[in-house]
């Protein structure tokens, strides 16, 4: 099949949407499909075409962009002669172009719903209006829309669709590259380079540190650690990620008096990220809202690490029974969850092994994309 993949972000920009889009595309190409990805050339990327692992990636210059929203009219004439279009939501500014292309070129499209649009104040109002008038309209024209799980659909804006439109919801989980993310021994020099003190438990937080990812809950985590420090607990936190809110979090660390026990690592690529999972003792995903799945939790589980996630529908379904669930935004509950794990080696090991087994059984990209291809074939067969 000839497949067009559309995403508003693409690696090396941090964030799960781009990682998922690229991972799916690479596995599709490995299976022999012709995959072309279209994405805006911003966040430091140059306009042009790249070939990565058999995937043709076209970085297009937006005529206007704000944050991760971009207007790409080039999609109207560049998307042609494809069997199917796979659009990763949300892509504010360019989604209507996909609908027009689908209509005039008679190319079916499917949608993949990653998470609700979140924000405070005027930003939040704009996002709510956009979702209200846009989502149902796009789904009606699509062949179907992927939710990450039934729990994700029920807990997200997908649940606000009409019953007729809801019939188009199918479920496709995210996956993880188990050839890259797996348990392994980390060289001692990494501990030395990061200046990790001896005999302390290492916590890991991974996220882009920009306003769009404010919902990841790093502020809540820092406040929880300040509380634990007052209780005399020992820990060391590694924060992996870059973004325009990094200075804000650095100032918060200083204000809370925990600078000695926190290191901002900066951006880490996918090839190096497994080392950070493997050197830590606990991975924390303290999202306060919006979180639909948590690729970070999945990558940690693949490395046999215990995870603490907020009890939001998507992440909770992923780690239930193999991780610790805490109330979203609750500083005290998060501190209790962290304390429970850093004080209990046997529990950390047991949860990590159970989590790893769940990943191998259900969440490899090979298994996920096999299911995706079957969905594609059902669409192309019906259309033809």
N, C-alpha and C positions, 0 to 999 in steps of 0.2 A: 504493500500500500504506500501511497504518497501522502504523508501526514504533515500538516502545518501546525506548529506549536506556537502559541502566543502567550507571552508573559511580560508583565510590566517591569520585572527585575530579573537579573541573570548573574550568576557567579562571575567574578569574585565578590560582587555585592553580597553582604551578609543577609541572612534571612531564609526561612524555610521554603518559601514559594519558589524562588529561583533554583534552589538545590533540588527540590522535587521535580520541577520541570526539566532540568538538565538530566537528572538521573533516569527519569522515564524515557527521555529522548535517546540517551545512550543505550539503554537496554533494547529499545525498539530498533535502533540502528544495528545492534549486534544480532538481532533476529532477522536482519535482511530487509527491513523497511527503509524507505527513503524519507528521511526526516529533515525538515527545514524549520528552524526556530526564528521568530521575529520578536525583537525586543528593542526598547529605546537605547540610544547611545548617550547615557548620562552616568553619573557616579564615576567619572574618570574614564569611561570606555570611549574608544574612537569609532567613528562611523566606518563601516566596512563589513566584509564577510570573512568569517573564520570557519575552519573545519576542525571540530573537536570530537575525537572518538567516533568518527563516521557521521556526525551531526553537522549540517550546515547551519551556521548561526549568522543571521543578518542583523547587525546593529544599525538602526535607522535613526536619523536626526529628527527629533521632535520639533514641530514648529512652535511649541509652547509646552512647558512642564512646570509642575509644582510638587515638590516631594517626589512621590512615586507615581504621580498622575502625569500622563503625557499624551499629546495629540499627534498621532501618526497617520496622516492621510495616505501615505505611501502604501498602506495595507490594501487600499482599494485596487491598486493596479499590480501589486506584487504577489498577492495571493491568487493564484490561478493554476488550473490543472492539478489540483489536489483531490484526493478521494475523501478526505475528512479534515476538519479544523478542530483543534483541541485548545480551548481558551481557558487560561487560568485566571480566576476571579480573585480580587477585583482588579480591573484595569481601567480606572477612571480616565476618560478623555478619548479612548479609542475603541471601546466596546461596540459602539454603534456602527463603526466601520465593518466589523465582523458580520454584523447582521445584514448590512447592505451587500457585502461580498457573497454571503450565503444565498441571499435572495436572487441577485442578478447573475451569479455564476453557477447557481444550483449546486452548491457544495454544502453538505450537511455539517453542522458543528455540534460539539458537545462542550459542556461547561464543567469546570472543576472548582468547587467552592471551598476555599481554604479557611476563611474566617470572616466574621462580621467586621464591618468598618467601625472603628472605635475612636472616640475623641471627646474632649470636653468643650464647653462653651459653644461659640459659633461654629467651630470645626465639627463638633458633634452634631449640631443641628443640620449642617449641610450634608453630612454623611447619612443621617437618618432620612432626609428628604430624597437623597440620591437613591438609597436602597428602596424606599417605598415606591418610587416611580420607575425604577430601572429593573430591579431583579425579576419581578414577575413577567415583565415584557420580554426580557431576554430568554427566560426559561421556556416561555410559550413557543418561541420560534425554534428552540434547540431540540435535538433528538432526545437528550436527557441531561441531567446535571448530577455530578458526583458529589455526594456528601462523604465525609470520612468515616462515619459510623452512624447507626441509628441515634445514639446518644448525642452526637454532634448535631445532627439535623434537628432533633427535638429542642436542643438548647440554643439554637442559633436562629437567625432571621429566616432560614428555610422553613421554619415552623409557621411563619406568618403567611406563606403562600396559600392560595385557594386549594381546596381538596383536589380539584381537577388537575391543577399544575403540579401538586405534590406527587402525582402518579409518575412523574418523570424523574423522581429522585431515585438514584441507585447508589450503592455504597462501594467505595474503593479506598482502601487504607493507603497511607503513605508507607514507604519501605525504607530500607537501609542497605547500604553496600557492605555486606558481611565479609567481603574480601579486604575491606579497608578498616572497618570498625569491628574489632574482635579483641579478646583478652590477650595481653602481652606484657612482658616485663619492660619497664621504661628505664633507659640508661640513667645512672646516678648523676651524670653531669647536668641533666635537665633540672633535677632538684637543686643542684648547686647554683645553676644559672638563675633560677627563680628565687634563690635565697629562702627556701622553705625551711623553717626551723625543724630541728629533730624532735621526734616524739610528740608531734601534734597531728591531729586529723585534718586532712585537706578537703575543703569544700570547693566545688566548681560551679560557676554560673556562666552560661554562654548565651550571648544575644548581641544583636546590633544595638549600639547605645545611642539611638536617635529618637526623635519624638514619636515616630511611627511605631516604635517598639516600647513605648512607655508602659504599656500594659503588661510587660514581662515581669514587673514587680521587683526590680532590683532595689528600689528604695525600701520596700517592706523587708527584704532580706537583710539589708544593712542595719535597719532598726532592730531586727531580731538578733543579729550578732552583737549589737551593743548591749542588749538585754542579757545575752548569754555571758558576755564578758563581765558584767556586773555580778553575775552568779558564780564567777570564778572558772568558767569553762575555757578550755584551750582549743583553738582552731586556727586555720589559716585559709583565707578565701582567695581563690584565683578568679578574676573576672576577665573573660575572653570576649573581645569585641571592640569595635570602634564606632564613633558616631558623634553627632553634634551636641549630644547631651553628656559626653564623657566628663567634661569639666564640672558640670553640675553634680555628678555622682562623686567625683573626687573631692569636691568641697563638702559634700554630705558626709563622706568618710572622715574627713578632718573634724568636722563639727561634732560627730558622734564619738570622737576619740578612739577610733579603731584603726588608724592608719598603719600601725605596726603589724597588724594581722591581715592586711588586705593588699593585694598586688593587682594592678591593672596590666594585663598581659599585652593588650592590643589585639589587632586582627590576626587570626590564625586561619590558614587555608585548610581545605578539606583533607588534604594529604597528611597534614601535621596534627590535626585536631584529635585523632585517636590517642596520641601520646598524652594529651592533657586529661582525657577521660581516664586513661589507665593509671596515671600517677595519683589521681584523687581517691578519696575514700567515699565521698558522697556527692551526688549531683543534685542541685536544687533548681526547681522550676516553679518559682513562686508567683505565677501569673495572677493578676487581679481581675481580669476580664478577657473576653474575646477569644482566648486561646482555644483552638479547635482540636488539637491533636498533641502537639509537642514533638517535633523532630529531634530536639535535644534529648528529651527523655528516651526516645527510641534508640538514638546513637549510644547513649549511656548504657542502656539495657544490653545492646549488642556487645558492649565491652564488659559485661557482667558486673556493672556497678549499680548499687542501690540508688533509687531515686526518690526524691520528695517532690510531689506536685500538688498544686492547688486542686481542690475537689470541684473542678469545672467538668461538665459532662464529657468532653472529648478526652482530655488527659486522664480523668478518673477511670474511664473505660479501658484505656491503654494499660494502666499500671495496677489496676485493682487486683489485690491478692499477691502482687510481687513488688509493691512499693508502699510508701507512706503518703497518705492523703491528709491535707491540712485545709482549713477554711481559708478561702481567698481573701487576701488583705489583712488577715489576722496575725499581727506581730507575735503575740504570745503563743498561739497555736503553732506557728512556724518554728519558733524557738524550741518548743517542746518536741516537735518532730525531729529537728536537728539534734537535740540533746539525746533523744532516744537512740539515734543511730551512731553518733560518735562515741557513745559509751558502751556499745554492744557489738563487739567484733563478730560474734557468731550470727547475729541477726543481719549484719551487713553482708556477710558471706552468703548466707542462705537466700536472702532476697536477690542478691546479684546473680546467683546461679539460676534461680527460678525465672528471673527476667530474661536472662540470656536464652534459656530454653524456649521461652515464649516467642522471642524474636526469630529464632531459627525455624520454628514451626509455622509462623504466620506472616512474617514481615520482611522477607527477603525481596529485593527488587525483581528477581526472576519470577517469583510466584505472583507478585502484584501485577507486573506487566503482562504476564500470561493471561490474567483475568482481563486486563485492559484491552488486549488485542481481541479477545472474544467479544467484548462490547463493541469495539470498532467494526468487526466483521458483521455483527448483527445489524448495525446501522447501514453499512455500505450495501449489504445484501437487500435490505428493504428498499433503499433509495433506487438501486439499479433495477 
